[in-house]
Amino acid sequence: MTHSTSSHTSATCQIDDRIAGASIEAVRPPWPSRRNFLRRTLGSIAGLTCADFLTHFQAYGMPYDSRATQLATEATNANADPHFLVYWYLEGGWCGYDMFNPVNTENNVVKRLECISDERYRVLKWGQDDYTIKTNGNIRYGYLAEPGKDLFGDMAVLSSMHTGSGHSRERLKVHMGNYGFKQTEERQDDERSVMQAFAEVYGQPYVLPSLSWHWWLSDGELNEVQYTGRRGYYHALGPVHAHTIYAGTPEKLRKTLLSMEETAGDAVARTVDKFLQNANSEILKDENLNAVRSYQSARNIYQQIVNQGRGLERSQLQQLFKDPALRERFGVTTKDELITYRSVNGNKARSKFAPNVNVQAMMSYEMMRAGLSCAFFIESRDVRRFDSHNTRKNLWKQDKPVGNKDQTDMMHDDLWNPLHAFVERLKQTEYGTTGSSLFDHTNIVLTSEFGRSIHGDVEGILSKKSNQAAKDNEIAGQDISAHWQVTSCAFLGGKVKGDAQYGRIGERTLMAIPIMPDGQLDPAFDPVSGELKPDCTRSAESFIPNHGDVYSTALALSGINPAGRGLNDRPALPFIGIGKA
C-alpha cells in the first residue's frame, strides 16, 4: 500500500526485512565528476575555492610573499573562531515516550482497561529496573536514554516538542526549519538547510565544508519523477562552500580527497597562477574577498600538511579511515562500511548510499581533526529502521502478553555507542594549539522526525455503522505505535548549558506542556497530568517548540544570528546555551 508523502498516522509502512549488504564498488550513487563536485567557477578569480589553491600548492609548492601573506591575514579572520555543527538524526521516528519526553503510565498490555482508548501499551519489561522512568541530575528520561546518562552533564534536553507525522515532510523540516514550503515545489535561492546556513558562515576555509550521509530519495514514499531538479531537499543552496557534499563510504570519500591532490594543470591552475602573480593587487579588491579567504585558508592548511604531516598529503590520505585504534574504538567492522537497501511500501529498494552510523561518526571526527570539514549530518543507515509500527493484536500471542516493540538495541547501535566514542575523541583532541578541545568548539543535535504513539483512540471505530465483528477486527488491527506528533530532542556540546531539561509531557494528556520564553513550564498547566488547571488560561507568551526552533537554536549556539538564514520563521531558544548564544 502506498501512503501520502504528507502524513499517515495509522497505516503501517511495509518494509522488506531483507537487508542486502552491497560492496562499495557494486552500488554507486550518481556521484558528480571532480570538476562539478568542486563547483568551480573557471576563469574567475572571485570564484576560486580553498580546494583550488590547495591543489596548486600541492603540485607546485607554496609561494613566499610576505606582503601578500600579511594582506591576506588582515583581510580574513575566518579561522579565528572555529565552529563545528553535527546533526545526529535517527530516521524513522524514535519512541520519545521512552526517550527524552518520558511518561510514566500503567502497562495495559498486562492490565487491561474497560475503555480501550485509555489504554497505554508499553514494552513487556515495563516496570522492571531497567525499564522505568528515571532522573539523573536535572534530567528526567526513559529507558532508551539510560545508556547516555553519563553525557547528561553536557546535554540540554528539550522535552516539550511537537511535529507533524509524515516521514518525508518532517525530515525535510529537520533540514529546512519551519515555514510554508511544499515538498514538490522547487527550492528557492533564499532557502537554506540548517547545515547550509551554518556552512555559509563558517565553511569557506574548509576543503569539504559540509558532509552529509542522508539521501533524500531513499525515502520509499518519494516519487523520483516528482523530485527532479531543485524539489524536495536540494543540495546546492547558498554559496559554493555551503553546498551539501554526500560523503558516502570511507572508500568513496578517500577517492574524492585523493583526486583533489592530483596535479593541477587545467584552467583553474592558470587562474590560481594569475592570482598569485598579482597577489597584492587582487587581495585589495573587495569583490575578491572570498578568494582571499580561500587563499589564506589554503596556506594555513598547506602549512599544517608540511609541519604536522596532516591534511591532503597523499600517503596520509591513503590511510584515512583505516586507523586500527580508531576503528576499534568506534567498533567498526567491514560490514559497517557497506551500504544497505530496503524496500518501503512495495516500492523498489532504496538506499542512502551510506555506511553505518559508527563509521559516519569516525569519518566526521577524522575530518574535523584534519581541518577538512566543519558541518556533518549523520543519519542512521538503514531506511526506516526506527519505524516501529505495531498493531494492537500483536501485543498478545495466544493470549500471552508480548508487549510493544523495544528500540533499545537500535539506540545502542545507532546512537549511544558511536556517540560515546565521538564525544570522547572530541574531548581528547586539542584544536590546534589553543588549549581547547574540538568538543569545546562543537555543537551536536540529537533528533528524529517525530515520535511514536503508545495508544490508539477507538471512538471513531465504535461509532461506525458496521457490525461488531467488523469493529473488533478494525480495533485489533489499529496501529498503536504510529507516527506521532509528540517528540523531543537534545543538544550537546561546548556552548550548551548542560544537565538541563526544558518542558515536559502530560502523563494524562500525552501531549507537550507549553513552555515560557525562559524555558519554564506554563504555570497554567498541571506539570504532571499536562491538563489546564481549573480557572486558568494559557499564557499568551507560552509556546510549544518544533523543528524550526531546533534549527535556529543550532545556529545560535554556533554564534550565528538565525534571522535571515534561510526562511525558517521560528526563533532560537536562548536558555539552551551558556550565556549569550
ChimeraX attribute file (.defattr): number of C-alpha atoms within 10 A of each C-alpha:
attribute: neighborCount
match mode: 1-to-1
recipient: residues
	/A:1	10
	/A:2	14
	/A:3	15
	/A:4	11
	/A:5	18
	/A:6	16
	/A:7	16
	/A:8	17
	/A:9	19
	/A:10	20
	/A:11	20
	/A:12	21
	/A:13	21
	/A:14	17
	/A:15	18
	/A:16	14
	/A:17	11
	/A:18	10
	/A:19	14
	/A:20	11
	/A:21	15
	/A:22	15
	/A:23	14
	/A:24	18
	/A:25	9
	/A:26	9
	/A:27	13
	/A:28	12
	/A:29	12
	/A:30	6
	/A:31	13
	/A:32	10
	/A:33	10
	/A:34	13
	/A:35	12
	/A:36	10
	/A:37	13
	/A:38	19
	/A:39	18
	/A:40	17
	/A:41	16
	/A:42	16
	/A:43	15
	/A:44	15
	/A:45	20
	/A:46	20
	/A:47	18
	/A:48	26
	/A:49	29
	/A:50	24
	/A:51	23
	/A:52	23
	/A:53	28
	/A:54	27
	/A:55	24
	/A:56	23
	/A:57	20
	/A:58	19
	/A:59	15
	/A:60	11
	/A:61	11
	/A:62	16
	/A:63	12
	/A:64	8
	/A:65	11
	/A:66	9
	/A:67	11
	/A:68	22
	/A:69	19
	/A:70	12
	/A:71	17
	/A:72	24
	/A:73	16
	/A:74	11
	/A:75	17
	/A:76	17
	/A:77	13
	/A:78	17
	/A:79	16
	/A:80	7
	/A:81	10
	/A:82	16
	/A:83	22
	/A:84	24
	/A:85	25
	/A:86	24
	/A:87	22
	/A:88	22
	/A:89	23
	/A:90	26
	/A:91	24
	/A:92	26
	/A:93	29
	/A:94	28
	/A:95	31
	/A:96	27
	/A:97	27
	/A:98	27
	/A:99	25
	/A:100	27
	/A:101	28
	/A:102	27
	/A:103	24
	/A:104	19
	/A:105	17
	/A:106	15
	/A:107	20
	/A:108	19
	/A:109	22
	/A:110	17
	/A:111	11
	/A:112	14
	/A:113	12
	/A:114	7
	/A:115	10
	/A:116	15
	/A:117	12
	/A:118	15
	/A:119	20
	/A:120	20
	/A:121	26
	/A:122	26
	/A:123	19
	/A:124	19
	/A:125	15
	/A:126	21
	/A:127	15
	/A:128	8
	/A:129	10
	/A:130	13
	/A:131	17
	/A:132	19
	/A:133	22
	/A:134	16
	/A:135	11
	/A:136	13
	/A:137	11
	/A:138	15
	/A:139	20
	/A:140	20
	/A:141	25
	/A:142	22
	/A:143	21
	/A:144	27
	/A:145	22
	/A:146	20
	/A:147	15
	/A:148	17
	/A:149	16
	/A:150	11
	/A:151	16
	/A:152	21
	/A:153	17
	/A:154	16
	/A:155	26
	/A:156	25
	/A:157	26
	/A:158	24
	/A:159	30
	/A:160	28
	/A:161	29
	/A:162	20
	/A:163	22
	/A:164	23
	/A:165	25
	/A:166	24
	/A:167	27
	/A:168	26
	/A:169	18
	/A:170	24
	/A:171	24
	/A:172	21
	/A:173	24
	/A:174	24
	/A:175	19
	/A:176	24
	/A:177	27
	/A:178	22
	/A:179	13
	/A:180	9
	/A:181	18
	/A:182	13
	/A:183	19
	/A:184	15
	/A:185	13
	/A:186	16
	/A:187	20
	/A:188	14
	/A:189	12
	/A:190	11
	/A:191	20
	/A:192	28
	/A:193	28
	/A:194	28
	/A:195	28
	/A:196	29
	/A:197	26
	/A:198	27
	/A:199	29
	/A:200	21
	/A:201	18
	/A:202	26
	/A:203	29
	/A:204	25
	/A:205	29
	/A:206	25
	/A:207	27
	/A:208	26
	/A:209	29
	/A:210	29
	/A:211	26
	/A:212	22
	/A:213	24
	/A:214	23
	/A:215	19
	/A:216	18
	/A:217	18
	/A:218	22
	/A:219	24
	/A:220	28
	/A:221	21
	/A:222	20
	/A:223	13
	/A:224	10
	/A:225	7
	/A:226	12
	/A:227	18
	/A:228	13
	/A:229	12
	/A:230	16
	/A:231	15
	/A:232	22
	/A:233	24
	/A:234	19
	/A:235	18
	/A:236	19
	/A:237	23
	/A:238	21
	/A:239	16
	/A:240	20
	/A:241	26
	/A:242	27
	/A:243	27
	/A:244	25
	/A:245	20
	/A:246	24
	/A:247	26
	/A:248	26
	/A:249	22
	/A:250	21
	/A:251	16
	/A:252	16
	/A:253	19
	/A:254	17
	/A:255	13
	/A:256	16
	/A:257	22
	/A:258	17
	/A:259	13
	/A:260	21
	/A:261	20
	/A:262	13
	/A:263	14
	/A:264	20
	/A:265	11
	/A:266	9
	/A:267	13
	/A:268	24
	/A:269	21
	/A:270	15
	/A:271	20
	/A:272	26
	/A:273	15
	/A:274	14
	/A:275	22
	/A:276	19
	/A:277	12
	/A:278	12
	/A:279	20
	/A:280	17
	/A:281	12
	/A:282	20
	/A:283	24
	/A:284	15
	/A:285	11
	/A:286	12
	/A:287	12
	/A:288	17
	/A:289	17
	/A:290	21
	/A:291	26
	/A:292	30
	/A:293	24
	/A:294	28
	/A:295	30
	/A:296	27
	/A:297	27
	/A:298	25
	/A:299	20
	/A:300	15
	/A:301	23
	/A:302	24
	/A:303	15
	/A:304	17
	/A:305	17
	/A:306	12
	/A:307	9
	/A:308	9
	/A:309	14
	/A:310	19
	/A:311	22
	/A:312	26
	/A:313	16
	/A:314	17
	/A:315	11
	/A:316	14
	/A:317	18
	/A:318	15
	/A:319	10
	/A:320	19
	/A:321	22
	/A:322	14
	/A:323	10
	/A:324	10
	/A:325	9
	/A:326	17
	/A:327	16
	/A:328	11
	/A:329	17
	/A:330	22
	/A:331	16
	/A:332	19
	/A:333	13
	/A:334	9
	/A:335	13
	/A:336	19
	/A:337	23
	/A:338	24
	/A:339	25
	/A:340	25
	/A:341	22
	/A:342	25
	/A:343	22
	/A:344	22
	/A:345	17
	/A:346	15
	/A:347	17
	/A:348	10
	/A:349	18
	/A:350	18
	/A:351	22
	/A:352	24
	/A:353	25
	/A:354	29
	/A:355	26
	/A:356	26
	/A:357	28
	/A:358	29
	/A:359	25
	/A:360	29
	/A:361	24
	/A:362	24
	/A:363	24
	/A:364	25
	/A:365	24
	/A:366	19
	/A:367	23
	/A:368	22
	/A:369	20
	/A:370	17
	/A:371	22
	/A:372	20
	/A:373	24
	/A:374	29
	/A:375	30
	/A:376	30
	/A:377	25
	/A:378	25
	/A:379	27
	/A:380	26
	/A:381	27
	/A:382	25
	/A:383	26
	/A:384	22
	/A:385	19
	/A:386	21
	/A:387	24
	/A:388	20
	/A:389	20
	/A:390	22
	/A:391	20
	/A:392	20
	/A:393	17
	/A:394	17
	/A:395	23
	/A:396	14
	/A:397	10
	/A:398	7
	/A:399	8
	/A:400	10
	/A:401	16
	/A:402	18
	/A:403	22
	/A:404	25
	/A:405	17
	/A:406	16
	/A:407	19
	/A:408	15
	/A:409	11
	/A:410	16
	/A:411	19
	/A:412	16
	/A:413	16
	/A:414	23
	/A:415	23
	/A:416	21
	/A:417	18
	/A:418	23
	/A:419	23
	/A:420	17
	/A:421	19
	/A:422	20
	/A:423	19
	/A:424	13
	/A:425	21
	/A:426	22
	/A:427	17
	/A:428	12
	/A:429	16
	/A:430	16
	/A:431	19
	/A:432	12
	/A:433	7
	/A:434	7
	/A:435	9
	/A:436	14
	/A:437	18
	/A:438	25
	/A:439	24
	/A:440	18
	/A:441	18
	/A:442	25
	/A:443	23
	/A:444	25
	/A:445	22
	/A:446	18
	/A:447	22
	/A:448	25
	/A:449	29
	/A:450	32
	/A:451	30
	/A:452	26
	/A:453	25
	/A:454	23
	/A:455	21
	/A:456	21
	/A:457	15
	/A:458	17
	/A:459	12
	/A:460	7
	/A:461	15
	/A:462	16
	/A:463	9
	/A:464	11
	/A:465	9
	/A:466	10
	/A:467	9
	/A:468	11
	/A:469	9
	/A:470	14
	/A:471	17
	/A:472	14
	/A:473	11
	/A:474	17
	/A:475	21
	/A:476	15
	/A:477	16
	/A:478	22
	/A:479	23
	/A:480	27
	/A:481	27
	/A:482	27
	/A:483	29
	/A:484	24
	/A:485	23
	/A:486	25
	/A:487	32
	/A:488	34
	/A:489	24
	/A:490	22
	/A:491	28
	/A:492	26
	/A:493	27
	/A:494	22
	/A:495	25
	/A:496	27
	/A:497	20
	/A:498	22
	/A:499	18
	/A:500	21
	/A:501	24
	/A:502	22
	/A:503	24
	/A:504	28
	/A:505	28
	/A:506	22
	/A:507	18
	/A:508	14
	/A:509	12
	/A:510	21
	/A:511	21
	/A:512	24
	/A:513	29
	/A:514	25
	/A:515	24
	/A:516	17
	/A:517	13
	/A:518	12
	/A:519	19
	/A:520	15
	/A:521	20
	/A:522	22
	/A:523	18
	/A:524	19
	/A:525	21
	/A:526	15
	/A:527	18
	/A:528	15
	/A:529	18
	/A:530	20
	/A:531	17
	/A:532	16
	/A:533	14
	/A:534	9
	/A:535	6
	/A:536	10
	/A:537	12
	/A:538	14
	/A:539	14
	/A:540	8
	/A:541	10
	/A:542	19
	/A:543	19
	/A:544	16
	/A:545	23
	/A:546	25
	/A:547	29
	/A:548	24
	/A:549	19
	/A:550	26
	/A:551	28
	/A:552	27
	/A:553	26
	/A:554	29
	/A:555	23
	/A:556	23
	/A:557	28
	/A:558	26
	/A:559	16
	/A:560	17
	/A:561	15
	/A:562	24
	/A:563	15
	/A:564	12
	/A:565	22
	/A:566	21
	/A:567	20
	/A:568	25
	/A:569	18
	/A:570	20
	/A:571	17
	/A:572	23
	/A:573	21
	/A:574	17
	/A:575	19
	/A:576	29
	/A:577	23
	/A:578	13
	/A:579	10
	/A:580	11
	/A:581	20
